[in-house]
């Protein structure tokens, strides 16, 4: 794994110093290390809850971000955006919200966008419009398109689907969203409002269902006999813990504090056992090596199956939840 040689890691309890952090940042899809966030930054509880859902050991290893009751399609990233150029203390029943999402739309495909608002009273009807064209002072009014409406829940929150607006912004002009509140009282105070943008960065390769379902089975196979009669260790998975605090990344990575990456090491003896997940080519290569060691080297012990991890981090005011592919070794074998 590329990550193994890029940062300070704990291998079997000892610290190993490695090279610059730039390689790992590129693996994480970042051009530079995010700056330290302000001390008053808030992590949306929706993203924390979804992060914890991703840690379910019984969940399938998929990069898609599941959201019960919504169709997120192939999204592997969620970003939380706060409005720009707006006073949170205003008290109005009709207000405009602007979000700068141009950087994401330029490089990723939006799959779902939700506007989360709070501080309403139960039963108030909240509508959101896409401002297709703004009005002109002293002239014609704005051109609006209704996107969604809902009644506020008991806790005063409402989640509105604004995906069509964000998809239009990807190829048109972003004039923001207009929120309208109906029902008593005549005025409302808005405390929290976030735009949750689900997107697909296009870096996730397809995974077959058979591969996903066999993950635990292959991992369990690593518990078989580890040593040959001559004392040499047979190919298997070894502990490797990546500690984000060791490199000072805990100021922008919210969770996890680190993760088990593992690595593969050991001998590929002849004949190759079934639990070593060998290819036909590796079996033939090992056979030839056993007959003539100078003709061809042994097969190598390498990762044969990897799984993804979820990371929750802060990037210049945005809270990001992202699933990363092929970060943890699940099974080793001879190839």
C-alpha positions as CSV (number, residue, x, y, z in Angstrom):
1,X,0.0,0.0,0.0
2,X,1.2,3.5,-0.8
3,X,0.2,4.8,2.6
4,X,2.7,2.5,4.3
5,X,5.7,4.5,3.2
6,X,4.3,8.0,3.5
7,X,3.8,8.8,7.2
8,X,4.8,7.8,10.7
9,X,3.2,4.5,11.6
10,X,3.1,2.0,14.5
11,X,4.2,-1.4,13.4
12,X,3.7,-4.1,16.0
13,X,4.0,-1.4,18.7
14,X,7.1,0.4,17.4
15,X,7.4,3.8,15.6
16,X,8.7,3.9,12.0
17,X,9.8,7.2,10.5
18,X,8.9,7.6,6.8
19,X,8.9,10.2,4.1
20,X,6.9,13.4,3.3
21,X,3.2,13.7,3.9
22,X,2.4,14.9,0.4
23,X,2.0,11.4,-1.0
24,X,-0.7,10.5,1.6
25,X,-2.5,13.8,1.0
26,X,-2.8,13.0,-2.7
27,X,-4.1,9.5,-1.8
28,X,-6.8,11.4,0.3
29,X,-7.6,13.6,-2.7
30,X,-6.2,16.8,-1.1
31,X,-3.8,19.2,-2.8
32,X,-2.5,20.5,0.5
33,X,-2.8,20.0,4.2
34,X,-6.0,21.7,5.5
35,X,-5.3,24.6,7.9
36,X,-6.2,24.2,11.6
37,X,-9.9,24.9,12.0
38,X,-11.3,27.7,14.2
39,X,-11.9,26.6,17.8
40,X,-15.7,27.2,17.6
41,X,-16.2,24.9,14.6
42,X,-19.2,22.6,14.9
43,X,-19.5,19.1,13.5
44,X,-23.0,18.5,12.2
45,X,-24.6,15.6,14.2
46,X,-25.9,14.2,10.9
47,X,-22.4,13.6,9.7
48,X,-21.2,12.1,13.0
49,X,-24.1,9.7,13.0
50,X,-23.4,8.7,9.4
51,X,-19.7,8.2,10.2
52,X,-20.6,5.8,13.0
53,X,-22.9,3.9,10.7
54,X,-20.0,3.3,8.4
55,X,-18.1,1.7,11.3
56,X,-20.6,-1.2,11.6
57,X,-18.5,-4.4,11.3
58,X,-21.4,-6.2,9.7
59,X,-21.8,-3.6,6.9
60,X,-20.7,-4.5,3.4
61,X,-17.4,-3.0,2.2
62,X,-18.9,-0.4,-0.2
63,X,-17.7,3.1,-0.9
64,X,-21.3,4.3,-1.4
65,X,-22.7,6.4,1.5
66,X,-26.0,5.0,2.6
67,X,-28.8,7.4,3.7
68,X,-32.0,5.6,4.8
69,X,-35.0,6.9,2.8
70,X,-32.8,8.8,0.2
71,X,-31.2,7.7,-3.0
72,X,-27.6,8.8,-2.8
73,X,-26.5,6.8,-5.9
74,X,-22.7,6.4,-6.2
75,X,-21.8,9.1,-3.7
76,X,-18.6,8.5,-1.7
77,X,-18.2,12.0,-0.2
78,X,-20.4,14.4,1.8
79,X,-19.5,18.0,2.4
80,X,-21.3,20.4,4.8
81,X,-21.5,24.0,3.5
82,X,-22.6,27.0,5.6
83,X,-24.1,30.0,3.8
84,X,-21.9,32.9,2.7
85,X,-22.5,36.6,3.2
86,X,-25.5,36.2,5.6
87,X,-26.3,37.4,9.1
88,X,-27.5,34.6,11.3
89,X,-29.3,36.9,13.7
90,X,-31.9,38.2,11.2
91,X,-35.5,37.2,11.8
92,X,-37.5,36.8,8.7
93,X,-40.1,34.5,7.1
94,X,-38.5,34.7,3.6
95,X,-34.8,34.7,3.2
96,X,-32.1,33.9,0.7
97,X,-29.2,31.5,1.2
98,X,-26.0,31.4,-0.9
99,X,-23.5,28.5,-1.0
100,X,-20.2,28.4,-2.7
101,X,-20.0,24.9,-4.1
102,X,-18.2,25.7,-7.4
103,X,-15.0,23.9,-6.5
104,X,-16.7,20.6,-5.9
105,X,-18.9,20.9,-9.0
106,X,-15.9,21.5,-11.1
107,X,-14.3,18.2,-10.3
108,X,-17.0,15.8,-8.9
109,X,-20.5,14.7,-9.8
110,X,-23.3,15.8,-7.4
111,X,-25.7,12.9,-6.6
112,X,-27.8,14.5,-3.8
113,X,-28.1,17.9,-2.1
114,X,-30.1,18.5,1.1
115,X,-30.7,21.8,2.8
116,X,-31.0,21.3,6.6
117,X,-32.6,24.2,8.6
118,X,-33.5,24.4,12.2
119,X,-35.2,26.7,14.8
120,X,-38.7,26.5,13.3
121,X,-41.8,25.7,15.3
122,X,-43.5,22.4,14.8
123,X,-46.0,22.4,12.0
124,X,-44.6,25.4,10.1
125,X,-44.5,24.8,6.4
126,X,-41.0,25.5,4.9
127,X,-40.5,25.8,1.1
128,X,-37.3,26.2,-0.8
129,X,-37.0,27.7,-4.3
130,X,-34.2,27.7,-6.8
131,X,-33.5,31.3,-7.9
132,X,-33.2,30.6,-11.7
133,X,-32.9,34.3,-12.4
134,X,-32.8,37.2,-9.8
135,X,-35.3,40.1,-10.0
136,X,-34.3,43.6,-11.1
137,X,-34.7,46.6,-8.9
138,X,-37.7,48.5,-10.1
139,X,-38.3,45.9,-12.9
140,X,-39.5,42.3,-13.2
141,X,-39.4,40.0,-10.3
142,X,-37.2,36.9,-9.9
143,X,-37.8,33.6,-11.7
144,X,-38.2,30.9,-9.1
145,X,-38.6,27.1,-9.2
146,X,-40.1,25.3,-6.2
147,X,-37.7,22.5,-5.2
148,X,-39.2,21.0,-2.1
149,X,-41.4,21.7,1.0
150,X,-41.9,20.0,4.3
151,X,-43.4,20.7,7.7
152,X,-41.0,21.2,10.6
153,X,-40.6,18.3,13.0
154,X,-41.0,18.5,16.8
155,X,-37.4,19.5,17.2
156,X,-37.9,22.4,14.8
157,X,-35.7,20.9,12.0
158,X,-36.5,20.3,8.4
159,X,-34.5,18.7,5.5
160,X,-35.2,19.8,2.0
161,X,-34.1,18.2,-1.3
162,X,-32.4,20.8,-3.5
163,X,-30.6,18.4,-5.8
164,X,-32.1,19.9,-9.0
165,X,-30.7,23.4,-8.1
166,X,-27.2,22.1,-7.5
167,X,-27.3,20.1,-10.8
168,X,-28.3,23.2,-12.6
169,X,-25.5,25.2,-10.9
170,X,-23.0,22.7,-12.4
171,X,-23.7,24.1,-15.9
172,X,-25.4,27.4,-15.1
173,X,-25.3,30.3,-12.7
174,X,-25.7,30.0,-9.0
175,X,-28.0,32.7,-7.6
176,X,-28.7,30.8,-4.4
177,X,-31.8,29.5,-2.8
178,X,-34.9,31.3,-1.5
179,X,-36.5,29.9,1.7
180,X,-40.1,30.7,2.6
181,X,-41.9,29.9,5.8
182,X,-45.6,29.6,6.2
183,X,-47.7,29.5,9.3
184,X,-47.5,31.1,12.8
185,X,-45.6,32.8,14.2
186,X,-45.2,35.6,11.6
187,X,-41.4,35.7,12.0
188,X,-38.8,32.9,12.6
189,X,-35.2,32.8,13.8
190,X,-32.8,30.6,12.0
191,X,-30.0,29.2,14.2
192,X,-28.4,26.5,12.0
193,X,-28.5,25.9,8.3
194,X,-26.3,23.7,6.3
195,X,-26.2,22.4,2.7
196,X,-25.1,18.7,2.6
197,X,-23.7,17.9,-0.8
198,X,-23.2,14.2,-1.7
199,X,-20.9,13.7,-4.6
200,X,-18.9,11.1,-6.5
201,X,-15.2,11.8,-7.2
202,X,-15.0,9.2,-9.9
203,X,-12.1,7.3,-8.1
204,X,-14.1,4.4,-6.8
205,X,-13.7,1.2,-8.8
206,X,-16.6,-1.3,-9.1
207,X,-16.8,-4.2,-6.6
208,X,-18.6,-7.4,-7.3
209,X,-21.1,-8.7,-4.8
210,X,-19.2,-12.0,-4.5
211,X,-16.1,-10.1,-3.5
212,X,-17.9,-8.1,-0.9
213,X,-19.6,-11.1,0.7
214,X,-16.3,-13.0,0.9
215,X,-14.4,-10.4,2.9
216,X,-14.8,-12.0,6.3
217,X,-14.2,-15.5,4.9
218,X,-10.9,-14.5,3.4
219,X,-9.8,-12.6,6.6
220,X,-10.6,-15.7,8.7
221,X,-8.3,-17.8,6.4
222,X,-5.4,-15.7,7.6
223,X,-5.6,-17.5,10.9
224,X,-4.3,-20.8,9.5
225,X,-0.8,-22.2,10.0
226,X,1.7,-19.4,9.9
227,X,5.1,-21.2,10.0
228,X,6.8,-23.9,7.9
229,X,8.6,-26.8,9.5
230,X,11.9,-25.1,8.8
231,X,10.8,-22.1,10.9
232,X,10.1,-19.7,8.1
233,X,6.9,-17.7,8.4
234,X,4.2,-18.4,5.8
235,X,2.6,-15.5,3.9
236,X,0.0,-13.7,6.2
237,X,-1.3,-10.4,7.4
238,X,0.6,-8.4,10.0
239,X,-0.4,-5.5,12.3
240,X,0.2,-2.0,11.0
241,X,-1.5,0.9,12.8
242,X,-1.5,4.4,11.1
243,X,-1.6,7.0,13.9
244,X,-2.8,10.4,12.6
245,X,-1.8,12.1,15.9
246,X,1.8,11.0,15.4
247,X,2.1,13.4,12.5
248,X,0.0,16.2,14.0
249,X,-3.0,15.6,11.8
250,X,-5.5,15.3,14.7
251,X,-6.2,19.0,14.4
252,X,-8.1,18.6,11.2
253,X,-9.0,14.9,11.2
254,X,-12.1,14.5,13.4
255,X,-12.3,10.7,13.2
256,X,-10.9,8.2,13.3
257,X,-7.7,8.9,15.4
258,X,-6.0,6.3,13.4
259,X,-6.7,3.0,11.7
260,X,-5.5,-0.6,11.2
261,X,-3.9,-0.7,7.7
262,X,-2.1,-4.1,8.1
263,X,0.6,-5.4,5.7
264,X,1.5,-8.7,4.0
265,X,4.7,-10.6,4.6
266,X,6.0,-14.2,4.6
267,X,7.1,-17.1,2.5
268,X,5.2,-18.6,-0.4
269,X,6.2,-22.3,-0.2
270,X,5.8,-25.1,-2.6
271,X,3.1,-26.4,-2.9
272,X,0.9,-23.4,-2.3
273,X,-1.9,-24.0,0.2
274,X,-5.5,-23.2,-0.7
275,X,-5.7,-20.5,2.0
276,X,-3.0,-18.4,0.3
277,X,-5.5,-17.2,-2.3
278,X,-3.0,-17.9,-5.1
279,X,-3.6,-17.3,-8.8
280,X,-3.0,-20.1,-11.4
281,X,0.0,-18.1,-12.6
282,X,1.5,-18.0,-9.0
283,X,1.0,-21.8,-8.7
284,X,2.8,-22.4,-12.0
285,X,5.6,-19.9,-11.1
286,X,6.1,-21.6,-7.7
287,X,6.2,-25.0,-9.4
288,X,8.9,-23.9,-11.9
289,X,10.9,-22.3,-9.0
290,X,10.8,-25.5,-7.1
291,X,12.4,-27.3,-10.1
292,X,14.8,-24.6,-11.1
293,X,15.3,-21.8,-8.5
294,X,17.5,-19.8,-10.9
295,X,14.9,-19.7,-13.7
296,X,12.3,-17.7,-11.9
297,X,11.8,-16.1,-8.4
298,X,9.2,-17.3,-5.9
299,X,5.7,-15.9,-5.9
300,X,5.4,-12.8,-3.6
301,X,3.3,-12.3,-0.6
302,X,1.0,-9.4,-1.4
303,X,-2.5,-8.0,-0.5
304,X,-5.2,-9.9,-2.3
305,X,-8.1,-8.1,-0.8
306,X,-8.5,-4.6,0.6
307,X,-11.3,-2.7,2.2
308,X,-12.3,0.9,2.5
309,X,-12.3,3.3,5.5
310,X,-14.4,6.3,6.4
311,X,-12.8,9.6,7.4
312,X,-14.4,12.7,8.9
313,X,-12.3,15.8,8.6
314,X,-12.3,19.6,8.3
315,X,-11.2,21.4,5.2
316,X,-11.3,25.2,5.2
317,X,-14.6,25.6,7.0
318,X,-16.2,22.5,5.4
319,X,-16.9,19.3,7.3
320,X,-16.2,16.4,5.0
321,X,-17.2,12.7,5.3
322,X,-15.4,10.6,2.7
323,X,-15.0,6.9,2.1
324,X,-11.6,5.8,0.7
325,X,-11.0,2.7,-1.3
326,X,-8.3,0.0,-0.7
327,X,-6.9,1.4,2.6
328,X,-7.0,-1.7,4.8
329,X,-5.6,-5.2,4.0
330,X,-8.2,-7.9,4.5
331,X,-6.5,-10.8,2.9
332,X,-2.9,-11.8,1.9
333,X,-1.9,-14.3,-0.7
334,X,0.9,-15.4,-3.1
335,X,0.9,-13.8,-6.5
